[in-house]
Amino acid sequence: MTGRGFPKVLRSHICPSCSRSLKLESRRYATAASPDIYDVVCIGGGPAGLSLLTALRSSKATSHLRLALIESQDLERARTWNLPQNQYSYRASSLTPSSLSFLSQIGAWPHVDTSRVQPYRHMRVWDGLSSNSRISFDALTSEPPIASMTENQNLSRALITRLDDLSSICLFDETSVADIHLGPPLSFLAESPTSLDLSSYPHVTLSSNHTIAARLLVGADGLNSPVRTFAGIPSRGWDYDRHGVVATLKLPLGTGHSSENPQAVTAYQRFLPSGPIAFLALPGDYATLVWTTTAPQAIRLKTLSTEDFVAMVNAAFRLDVVDLNYMFTLDSGQAGELLWRESVQSSNKADVDGETPQRVASVQEGSIASFPLRLRHASTYTTNRVALIGDAAHTIHPLAGQGLNMGLADSRSLASAVEDAVLHGADIGNEVGCLNKYNGEVWMRNNRMLGAVDKLHWLYSAKSGPVVGLRGLGLRTVNALGPVKGWFMRQAGAL
């Protein structure tokens, strides 16, 4: 555990008269021992948690707050993360213009290594069961890119570096949470007019046996959030029975879009019955693969040789679904099978310039991985003195690339709500005085995004002829209506 700075505890913004009591029967009390008190304690040092603390520390209104971060991993590794220019992490995400604006606003973007960032201005999406059902998204030269790809570690390092530049926070890294409980009732405390009632304050006991109390406890602690469990907030959703296979792809030398014309960089996504496969450009001759498929097919992909894995990726963007499914039945030899099938396919199925991605030449060693796909949504993001952000609040299917952007939008909104509460002398942990503003601003918006992406998953999983025909008609119609297509682009980029 390391502690970097212990600024004076500030109490002037507390408003005890408007604090609403918690459901005490569901939470345990601490003993009367005096804890270390912080204004905001964030559990979880991923991009969502780091961006929240950076936003709070970079704002003049909230820069005085006493902040603490609890993270089980060693953040020094994230601070010093560095990879060679010819190597990329498979954990990469697309950042929308709104996310880039937020990162610039809090001063983190200048610390991002932009040589490892790849904006893309075009996107091609098509139905694997209907070759003429396509939609194209294109940003004008005068407009910002549709999104920008970068590695998650590149972003985390930038946020930590920015935090280092600001006045210090207390960092508890390589430290796990042993317990979360409420403070002792006031009757347990020394009877004094100056005694602070901590009975509604979450108390966090660390693996070091140190206990800290929070005016506002923020859960940025992932899918199985201990903070959400402590708060008694239910999370609803389901598993998709699908896995996301990710990898860093290598393109033939000199064929990367960015090597010649940055304005032409394009992202590609093909919807297959088992799930979408996406090709997202990275700088130079590299790209990120995100392939949603069944668990057995994910296992098969991970056991193939590099040559056969590359063949399956190239086939997934080019061959009919029946041909691709047959190749999944082979234990090996997919590279030769692809060569034969492409040699006999009709000419109208050949690569169309700009409509399918560059052919993959290889895959970066050790970059193939997979993870199960789920949908989860907390019934609320807040209760008294508790707020959830990022994966602790919601988990989304990756087909729209919105997971990280939703987490950053949560952080931006919560930081704004805390800032507003401080400026108006309200209690930052109170629902009415602060947290309802955050919950009301983001919960329904995120619920709409989760619902839309979930419906897209089920719509494109259908194989029925009438459904395929209707969804193809819808895709072609939207593609033909410029204003409607522009609206979809703006909605996706607004997170």
BANU-619204 format. One record per residue (C-alpha): residue number from 1; x negated, y, z negated. Coordinates in steps of 0.02 Angstrom, whole numbers, always signed. Each point is the difference from the previous one (the first is absolute). Layout:
! residues N
+------+--------+--------+--------+
: resi :      u :      v :      w :
+------+--------+--------+--------+
:  NUM :      X :      Y :      Z :
...
+------+--------+--------+--------+
This chain:
! residues 495
+------+--------+--------+--------+
: resi :      u :      v :      w :
+------+--------+--------+--------+
:    1 :     +0 :     +0 :     +0 :
:    2 :    -64 :   +172 :    +41 :
:    3 :    +72 :   +165 :    -59 :
:    4 :    -33 :   +155 :   +104 :
:    5 :    +57 :   +154 :    -93 :
:    6 :   +125 :    +24 :   -139 :
:    7 :    +83 :   +171 :    +24 :
:    8 :   +106 :    +72 :   -139 :
:    9 :   +175 :    -75 :    -17 :
:   10 :   +129 :   +128 :    +53 :
:   11 :   +172 :     +0 :    -80 :
:   12 :    +75 :   +167 :    +49 :
:   13 :   +108 :    -71 :   +140 :
:   14 :    +87 :   -131 :   -108 :
:   15 :   +187 :    +28 :    -25 :
:   16 :    +57 :   -123 :   -136 :
:   17 :   +180 :    +61 :     +4 :
:   18 :    +28 :    -66 :   +177 :
:   19 :    -83 :   -171 :    -23 :
:   20 :   +120 :   -143 :    +25 :
:   21 :    -26 :   -157 :   -106 :
:   22 :    -47 :   -163 :    +83 :
:   23 :    +88 :   -166 :    -18 :
:   24 :    -95 :    -42 :   -157 :
:   25 :    +61 :   -178 :    -12 :
:   26 :    -99 :    -48 :   +155 :
:   27 :   -166 :    +74 :    -56 :
:   28 :   -113 :    -31 :   -149 :
:   29 :    -76 :   +131 :   -114 :
:   30 :   -180 :    +35 :    -40 :
:   31 :    -68 :    +15 :   -175 :
:   32 :    -30 :   +168 :    -81 :
:   33 :   -182 :    +11 :    +57 :
:   34 :    -35 :   +163 :    +93 :
:   35 :    -31 :    -33 :   +186 :
:   36 :    -98 :   +101 :   +126 :
:   37 :   +131 :   +108 :    +89 :
:   38 :     -3 :    +43 :   +186 :
:   39 :   +119 :   +100 :   +105 :
:   40 :     -2 :   -125 :   +144 :
:   41 :    -65 :   -178 :     -6 :
:   42 :     -5 :    -89 :   +168 :
:   43 :    -23 :   -188 :     +7 :
:   44 :    -69 :    -52 :   +169 :
:   45 :   -146 :    +75 :    +97 :
:   46 :    +57 :    -31 :   +179 :
:   47 :    +37 :   +140 :   +124 :
:   48 :   +169 :    +40 :    -79 :
:   49 :    -68 :    +20 :   -177 :
:   50 :   -158 :    +90 :    +56 :
:   51 :    +95 :   +122 :   +110 :
:   52 :   +121 :    +41 :   -141 :
:   53 :   -140 :    +43 :   -121 :
:   54 :    -92 :    +97 :   +135 :
:   55 :   +157 :   +100 :    +38 :
:   56 :    +28 :    +39 :   -184 :
:   57 :   -181 :    +50 :    -29 :
:   58 :    -11 :   +107 :   +159 :
:   59 :   +157 :   +101 :    -41 :
:   60 :    -28 :   +159 :   -101 :
:   61 :   +160 :    -32 :    -97 :
:   62 :    -46 :   -176 :    -55 :
:   63 :   -190 :     +6 :     -1 :
:   64 :     -1 :    +19 :   -190 :
:   65 :    +95 :   -161 :    -34 :
:   66 :    -92 :   -139 :    -89 :
:   67 :     -5 :   -146 :   +122 :
:   68 :    -53 :   -181 :    -18 :
:   69 :    -19 :   -138 :   +129 :
:   70 :     +1 :   -185 :    -45 :
:   71 :    -66 :   -120 :   +132 :
:   72 :    -51 :   -182 :    -17 :
:   73 :   -130 :     +9 :   +139 :
:   74 :   -169 :    +88 :     -3 :
:   75 :    +32 :   +167 :    +84 :
:   76 :   -187 :    +27 :    +22 :
:   77 :     +9 :   -127 :   +140 :
:   78 :   +136 :   +102 :    +84 :
:   79 :   -100 :   +160 :    -27 :
:   80 :   -154 :    -72 :    +85 :
:   81 :    +90 :   -103 :   +133 :
:   82 :    -94 :     +1 :   +164 :
:   83 :     +2 :   -111 :   +154 :
:   84 :   -108 :     +4 :   +157 :
:   85 :    +73 :    +91 :   +150 :
:   86 :    +24 :   -166 :    +90 :
:   87 :   +101 :    -77 :   -140 :
:   88 :   +177 :    +39 :    -58 :
:   89 :   +107 :    -61 :   -143 :
:   90 :   +157 :    -95 :    +48 :
:   91 :    +95 :   +102 :   -131 :
:   92 :    +44 :   +148 :   +111 :
:   93 :   +155 :   +108 :     +8 :
:   94 :    +79 :   +130 :   +112 :
:   95 :    +19 :   +173 :    -75 :
:   96 :   +142 :   +110 :    +62 :
:   97 :    -21 :   +188 :    +30 :
:   98 :    +94 :    +32 :   -163 :
:   99 :   -122 :   -109 :    -97 :
:  100 :   -148 :    +89 :    +81 :
:  101 :    +76 :   +168 :    -48 :
:  102 :    +18 :    -55 :   -182 :
:  103 :   -179 :    -65 :     -7 :
:  104 :    -63 :   +164 :    +72 :
:  105 :   +106 :   +100 :   -121 :
:  106 :    -77 :    -85 :   -152 :
:  107 :   -176 :    +16 :    +71 :
:  108 :    -31 :   -186 :    +31 :
:  109 :     -4 :     -6 :   +190 :
:  110 :   -168 :    +91 :    +19 :
:  111 :    -78 :   -144 :    -98 :
:  112 :    +67 :   -132 :   +121 :
:  113 :   -131 :    -68 :   +120 :
:  114 :    +86 :    +53 :   +162 :
:  115 :   -119 :   -105 :   +104 :
:  116 :   +100 :   -147 :    -68 :
:  117 :   +170 :    +78 :    +41 :
:  118 :    +88 :    -32 :   +166 :
:  119 :   +152 :   +106 :    +46 :
:  120 :   +117 :    -70 :   +131 :
:  121 :   +117 :   +104 :   +107 :
:  122 :    +97 :   -137 :    +88 :
:  123 :    +93 :   -157 :    -50 :
:  124 :    +71 :   -141 :   +106 :
:  125 :   +131 :   -115 :    -75 :
:  126 :    +88 :   -142 :    +89 :
:  127 :   +111 :   -152 :    -28 :
:  128 :    -87 :   -167 :    +18 :
:  129 :   +160 :    -81 :    +65 :
:  130 :    +41 :   +135 :   +126 :
:  131 :   -149 :    +66 :    +98 :
:  132 :    +95 :   +151 :    +69 :
:  133 :    +56 :    +60 :   -172 :
:  134 :   -132 :   +127 :    -45 :
:  135 :    -16 :   +166 :    -87 :
:  136 :   -144 :   +123 :     +9 :
:  137 :    -45 :   +135 :   -124 :
:  138 :   -115 :   +139 :    +57 :
:  139 :    -61 :   +153 :    -95 :
:  140 :    -29 :   +156 :   +104 :
:  141 :   -175 :    +74 :     +2 :
:  142 :    +65 :   +146 :   -103 :
:  143 :    +75 :   -117 :   -131 :
:  144 :    -88 :    -96 :   -139 :
:  145 :    -39 :   -184 :    +31 :
:  146 :   +136 :   -128 :    -35 :
:  147 :   -111 :    -69 :   -138 :
:  148 :   -182 :    -28 :    -46 :
:  149 :    -78 :   -166 :    -45 :
:  150 :   -130 :    -15 :   -136 :
:  151 :    -55 :   -125 :   -131 :
:  152 :    +82 :     +8 :   -170 :
:  153 :   -171 :     +6 :    -83 :
:  154 :    -47 :   +152 :   +102 :
:  155 :   +151 :    +90 :    -72 :
:  156 :    -28 :    -61 :   -178 :
:  157 :   -182 :    +56 :     +3 :
:  158 :    +53 :   +173 :    +60 :
:  159 :   +129 :    +17 :   -139 :
:  160 :   -124 :    -53 :   -134 :
:  161 :   -131 :   +120 :    +69 :
:  162 :   +127 :   +141 :     -3 :
:  163 :    +46 :    -42 :   -180 :
:  164 :   -184 :     +4 :    -45 :
:  165 :     -8 :   +179 :    +67 :
:  166 :   +145 :    +56 :   -109 :
:  167 :     +5 :    +20 :   -188 :
:  168 :    -20 :   -169 :    -79 :
:  169 :   +131 :   -129 :    -42 :
:  170 :    -18 :   -144 :   -122 :
:  171 :    -37 :   -157 :    +97 :
:  172 :    +27 :   -173 :    -71 :
:  173 :    -59 :   -114 :   +140 :
:  174 :    -43 :   -184 :    -15 :
:  175 :   +136 :     +6 :   -131 :
:  176 :   +164 :    -94 :     -4 :
:  177 :   +162 :    +40 :    -89 :
:  178 :    +29 :   -113 :   -150 :
:  179 :   +168 :    +71 :    -52 :
:  180 :   +121 :   +145 :    +25 :
:  181 :   +117 :    +50 :   -139 :
:  182 :    +89 :   +152 :    -72 :
:  183 :    -73 :   +110 :   -135 :
:  184 :    +55 :    -21 :   -182 :
:  185 :   +161 :    +82 :    -58 :
:  186 :    -26 :   +168 :    -82 :
:  187 :    +38 :    -72 :   -173 :
:  188 :   -159 :   -104 :    +15 :
:  189 :   -105 :   +157 :    +18 :
:  190 :    -66 :   +118 :   -132 :
:  191 :   +139 :   +117 :    -49 :
:  192 :    -59 :   +167 :    +64 :
:  193 :    +84 :   +142 :    +95 :
:  194 :   -142 :    -11 :   +127 :
:  195 :    +15 :   -187 :    +31 :
:  196 :    +29 :    -41 :   +183 :
:  197 :   +139 :   -126 :    +29 :
:  198 :    -82 :   -136 :   +106 :
:  199 :   +144 :   -123 :    -11 :
:  200 :    +46 :    +27 :   +183 :
:  201 :   -180 :     +1 :    +63 :
:  202 :    -63 :   -158 :    +87 :
:  203 :   -155 :    -66 :    -90 :
:  204 :   -122 :   -100 :   +105 :
:  205 :   -117 :   -121 :    -86 :
:  206 :   -153 :    -38 :   +105 :
:  207 :   -103 :   -159 :     +9 :
:  208 :   -129 :    +94 :   -105 :
:  209 :   +132 :    +14 :   -140 :
:  210 :     +4 :   +189 :    +25 :
:  211 :   +177 :    +73 :     +3 :
:  212 :    +52 :   +155 :    +94 :
:  213 :   +168 :    +88 :     +6 :
:  214 :    +78 :    +86 :   +151 :
:  215 :   +122 :   +142 :    +18 :
:  216 :    +25 :    -75 :   +174 :
:  217 :    -51 :   -177 :    +43 :
:  218 :    -18 :    -33 :   +187 :
:  219 :     +4 :   -175 :    +70 :
:  220 :   -105 :    -13 :   +157 :
:  221 :    -38 :   -179 :    -48 :
:  222 :    +66 :    -99 :   +146 :
:  223 :   +133 :   -128 :    +40 :
:  224 :     +2 :    -83 :   -172 :
:  225 :     -6 :   +165 :    -93 :
:  226 :    -20 :    -14 :   -191 :
:  227 :    +61 :   +180 :    -12 :
:  228 :   +161 :    -44 :    +91 :
:  229 :    +23 :   -150 :   -116 :
:  230 :    -27 :   +108 :   -154 :
:  231 :   +127 :   +128 :    +63 :
:  232 :   +129 :   -137 :    +31 :
:  233 :    +26 :    +55 :   +180 :
:  234 :    +62 :   -143 :   +110 :
:  235 :    -72 :    -26 :   +174 :
:  236 :   +104 :    -83 :   +135 :
:  237 :    -46 :    -76 :   +167 :
:  238 :    -54 :   -161 :    +82 :
:  239 :   -144 :    -92 :    +80 :
:  240 :     -4 :     -7 :   +190 :
:  241 :    -76 :   -173 :    +15 :
:  242 :   -129 :    +84 :   +109 :
:  243 :   -184 :    +38 :    -17 :
:  244 :    -98 :   +146 :    +67 :
:  245 :   -162 :    -54 :    +84 :
:  246 :   -128 :   +139 :     +9 :
:  247 :   -171 :     +9 :    +82 :
:  248 :   -127 :   +121 :    +71 :
:  249 :    -10 :    -26 :   +188 :
:  250 :   -149 :    +33 :   +112 :
:  251 :    +32 :    +60 :   +177 :
:  252 :   -119 :    -21 :   +148 :
:  253 :   -141 :   +126 :    -12 :
:  254 :    +52 :   +170 :    +66 :
:  255 :   +185 :    -40 :    +21 :
:  256 :    +64 :    +87 :   -156 :
:  257 :   +120 :   +141 :    +44 :
:  258 :    -91 :   +125 :   -108 :
:  259 :   -164 :    -29 :    +94 :
:  260 :    +65 :    +92 :   +153 :
:  261 :   +162 :    +93 :    -30 :
:  262 :    +58 :    +34 :   -178 :
:  263 :   +166 :    +67 :    +66 :
:  264 :    +41 :   -172 :    +71 :
:  265 :    -18 :   -103 :   -160 :
:  266 :   +153 :   -111 :    -13 :
:  267 :    +75 :   -116 :   -131 :
:  268 :    +92 :   -156 :    +57 :
:  269 :   +134 :   -106 :    -81 :
:  270 :    +92 :   -150 :    +72 :
:  271 :   +150 :    -74 :    -90 :
:  272 :     -6 :   -190 :     +0 :
:  273 :   +137 :   -108 :    -78 :
:  274 :   -116 :    -45 :   -144 :
:  275 :    -45 :   +183 :    -28 :
:  276 :    -89 :   +147 :    +81 :
:  277 :   -183 :     +2 :    +50 :
:  278 :    -87 :   +170 :     -3 :
:  279 :   -164 :    +59 :    +76 :
:  280 :    -60 :   +161 :    -82 :
:  281 :   -156 :    +86 :    +65 :
:  282 :   -149 :    +37 :   -110 :
:  283 :   -149 :   +108 :    +53 :
:  284 :   -109 :    -66 :   +140 :
:  285 :    +29 :   -175 :    +60 :
:  286 :    +99 :    -62 :   -149 :
:  287 :   +182 :    -23 :    -47 :
:  288 :   +105 :    -62 :   -144 :
:  289 :   +118 :   -147 :    +22 :
:  290 :   +160 :    -19 :   -102 :
:  291 :    +95 :   -156 :    +53 :
:  292 :   +160 :    -50 :    -90 :
:  293 :    +33 :   -185 :    +19 :
:  294 :    +58 :   -155 :    -93 :
:  295 :   -104 :    -75 :   -140 :
:  296 :    -48 :   -157 :   +102 :
:  297 :    -53 :   +107 :   +148 :
:  298 :   -100 :   +114 :   -114 :
:  299 :    -91 :   -151 :    -70 :
:  300 :    -35 :    -63 :   +176 :
:  301 :    -69 :   +169 :    +55 :
:  302 :   -119 :     +8 :   -148 :
:  303 :    -69 :   -174 :    +34 :
:  304 :    -38 :    +27 :   +185 :
:  305 :   -173 :    +34 :    +68 :
:  306 :    -39 :   +181 :    +44 :
:  307 :    +18 :    -37 :   +185 :
:  308 :   +170 :    -82 :    -21 :
:  309 :    +62 :   +135 :   -120 :
:  310 :    -44 :   +134 :   +127 :
:  311 :    +91 :    -99 :   +134 :
:  312 :   +157 :     -6 :   -108 :
:  313 :     -5 :   +189 :    -26 :
:  314 :    -20 :    +33 :   +186 :
:  315 :   +139 :   -125 :    +38 :
:  316 :   +119 :    +79 :   -125 :
:  317 :     -1 :   +163 :    +99 :
:  318 :    +13 :    -82 :   +172 :
:  319 :    +81 :   -172 :     +8 :
:  320 :   +182 :    -50 :    -13 :
:  321 :    +55 :    -53 :   -173 :
:  322 :    +21 :   -182 :    +54 :
:  323 :   -182 :     -4 :    +59 :
:  324 :    -60 :    +81 :   -160 :
:  325 :    +98 :   -123 :   -107 :
:  326 :    -79 :   -146 :    +94 :
:  327 :   -174 :    +69 :    -33 :
:  328 :    +40 :     +1 :   -187 :
:  329 :    +24 :   -189 :     +9 :
:  330 :   -180 :    -27 :    +57 :
:  331 :   -132 :    -39 :   -131 :
:  332 :   -131 :    +82 :   +111 :
:  333 :    -34 :    +47 :   +181 :
:  334 :   +111 :   +155 :     +5 :
:  335 :   -133 :    +97 :    +98 :
:  336 :     +4 :   -124 :   +143 :
:  337 :   +189 :    -12 :     -7 :
:  338 :    +17 :   +189 :    +17 :
:  339 :   -115 :     +4 :   +152 :
:  340 :   +103 :   -134 :    +87 :
:  341 :   +169 :    +77 :    -40 :
:  342 :    -52 :   +172 :    +59 :
:  343 :    -69 :    -73 :   +161 :
:  344 :   +170 :    -72 :    +46 :
:  345 :   +117 :   +135 :    -66 :
:  346 :    +94 :   +108 :   +125 :
:  347 :    -80 :   +164 :    +47 :
:  348 :   +135 :   +107 :    -81 :
:  349 :    -58 :    -64 :   -169 :
:  350 :   -178 :    +58 :    +25 :
:  351 :    -71 :   +138 :   -109 :
:  352 :    +75 :   +169 :    +43 :
:  353 :   -120 :   +143 :    -25 :
:  354 :    +42 :    +89 :   -161 :
:  355 :   +146 :   -114 :    -44 :
:  356 :    -99 :   -135 :    -89 :
:  357 :   -153 :    +24 :   -111 :
:  358 :   -179 :    -32 :    +52 :
:  359 :    -52 :   -180 :     -5 :
:  360 :    -81 :    -52 :   -162 :
:  361 :   -178 :    -67 :    +17 :
:  362 :    -32 :    -59 :   -178 :
:  363 :    +50 :    +21 :   -181 :
:  364 :   -105 :    +68 :   -140 :
:  365 :    -67 :   -139 :   -109 :
:  366 :    +92 :    -20 :   -164 :
:  367 :   +137 :   +124 :    +46 :
:  368 :   +145 :   -121 :    +27 :
:  369 :   +120 :     -2 :   -148 :
:  370 :   +186 :    -18 :    -34 :
:  371 :   +126 :    +51 :   -131 :
:  372 :   +185 :    -41 :    -31 :
:  373 :   +128 :   +129 :    +53 :
:  374 :   +136 :    +61 :   -117 :
:  375 :   +130 :   +135 :    -23 :
:  376 :    +18 :    +73 :   -174 :
:  377 :    +83 :   +159 :    -63 :
:  378 :    +15 :    +61 :   -178 :
:  379 :   +177 :    +52 :    -49 :
:  380 :    -72 :   +167 :    -57 :
:  381 :   -174 :    +74 :     -3 :
:  382 :    +18 :    +85 :   -168 :
:  383 :    +58 :    -15 :   -178 :
:  384 :    -45 :   +107 :   -149 :
:  385 :   -189 :    +32 :     +4 :
:  386 :    -29 :   -130 :   +137 :
:  387 :    -17 :    +18 :   +188 :
:  388 :    -42 :   -129 :   +135 :
:  389 :    -93 :    +34 :   +162 :
:  390 :    -67 :   -105 :   +143 :
:  391 :    +20 :   -189 :     -1 :
:  392 :    +63 :     +6 :   -180 :
:  393 :   +154 :    +87 :    +70 :
:  394 :    +18 :    -81 :   +172 :
:  395 :    -76 :   -131 :   +114 :
:  396 :    +37 :     +9 :   +186 :
:  397 :    -25 :   -110 :   +154 :
:  398 :   -156 :    +61 :    +94 :
:  399 :    +83 :    +10 :   +172 :
:  400 :    +19 :   +190 :    -12 :
:  401 :   -166 :    +32 :    -87 :
:  402 :    +83 :   +106 :   -134 :
:  403 :    -54 :    -81 :   -164 :
:  404 :   -149 :   +112 :    -39 :
:  405 :    +90 :   +155 :    +65 :
:  406 :   +148 :    -32 :   -115 :
:  407 :   -118 :    -13 :   -148 :
:  408 :    -86 :   +164 :    +44 :
:  409 :   +170 :    +84 :    +21 :
:  410 :    +48 :    -63 :   -174 :
:  411 :   -157 :    +77 :    -72 :
:  412 :    +29 :   +165 :    +87 :
:  413 :   +180 :    +11 :    -62 :
:  414 :    -40 :    -51 :   -179 :
:  415 :   -144 :   +125 :    -10 :
:  416 :   +118 :   +135 :    +63 :
:  417 :   +131 :    -45 :   -132 :
:  418 :   -130 :     +6 :   -139 :
:  419 :    -65 :   +166 :    +64 :
:  420 :   +177 :    +71 :     +3 :
:  421 :    +31 :    -60 :   -178 :
:  422 :   -160 :    +79 :    -64 :
:  423 :    +39 :   +166 :    +85 :
:  424 :   +172 :     +2 :    -81 :
:  425 :    -58 :    -55 :   -173 :
:  426 :    +89 :   -168 :    +10 :
:  427 :    -55 :   -167 :    -70 :
:  428 :    -90 :    -95 :   +138 :
:  429 :    +60 :   -167 :    -69 :
:  430 :   +183 :    +46 :    -11 :
:  431 :   +118 :    -65 :   +133 :
:  432 :   +110 :   +156 :     +7 :
:  433 :   -145 :   +122 :    -12 :
:  434 :   -114 :    -84 :   +126 :
:  435 :    +20 :   -179 :    +55 :
:  436 :   +175 :     +7 :    +76 :
:  437 :    -67 :   +121 :   +129 :
:  438 :   -129 :   -128 :    +55 :
:  439 :   +120 :   -147 :     +0 :
:  440 :   +134 :    +96 :    +94 :
:  441 :   -121 :    +58 :   +132 :
:  442 :    -80 :   -166 :    +46 :
:  443 :   +108 :   -148 :    -53 :
:  444 :   +135 :    +15 :   +132 :
:  445 :   -124 :    +48 :   +135 :
:  446 :   -104 :   -154 :    -37 :
:  447 :   +157 :   -107 :    -10 :
:  448 :    +48 :    +54 :   +176 :
:  449 :   -173 :    -42 :    +66 :
:  450 :     -1 :   -170 :    -87 :
:  451 :   +172 :    -39 :    +70 :
:  452 :    -43 :    +53 :   +176 :
:  453 :   -160 :   -102 :     +5 :
:  454 :    +88 :   -151 :    -76 :
:  455 :   +136 :     +8 :   +133 :
:  456 :   -129 :    +13 :   +138 :
:  457 :    -84 :   -157 :    -67 :
:  458 :   +162 :   -101 :     +4 :
:  459 :    +55 :    +74 :   +167 :
:  460 :   -160 :    -50 :    +88 :
:  461 :     -5 :   -170 :    -84 :
:  462 :   +162 :    -47 :    +90 :
:  463 :    -14 :   -110 :   +154 :
:  464 :   +183 :     +2 :    +54 :
:  465 :    +24 :    +55 :   +180 :
:  466 :   +132 :   +134 :    -35 :
:  467 :   -103 :    +73 :   -142 :
:  468 :   -157 :     +5 :   +108 :
:  469 :    +97 :    +86 :   +138 :
:  470 :    +79 :   +130 :   -114 :
:  471 :   -161 :    +44 :    -90 :
:  472 :    -88 :    +14 :   +168 :
:  473 :   +135 :   +119 :    +61 :
:  474 :    -19 :   +102 :   -159 :
:  475 :   -189 :    +10 :    +21 :
:  476 :    +13 :    +54 :   +181 :
:  477 :   +134 :   +128 :    -43 :
:  478 :   -102 :    +81 :   -137 :
:  479 :   -153 :     +1 :   +114 :
:  480 :   +100 :    +95 :   +132 :
:  481 :    +66 :   +130 :   -122 :
:  482 :   -146 :   +115 :    -39 :
:  483 :    +81 :    +98 :   -144 :
:  484 :    +55 :   -161 :    -87 :
:  485 :   -172 :    -76 :    +20 :
:  486 :    -77 :   +160 :    -67 :
:  487 :   +113 :     -9 :   -152 :
:  488 :    -62 :   -177 :    -39 :
:  489 :   -180 :    +61 :    +13 :
:  490 :    +32 :   +146 :   -116 :
:  491 :    +86 :   -112 :   -129 :
:  492 :   -146 :   -122 :     -2 :
:  493 :   -128 :   +141 :    -12 :
:  494 :    +93 :    +94 :   -137 :
:  495 :    -47 :   -121 :   -140 :
+------+--------+--------+--------+
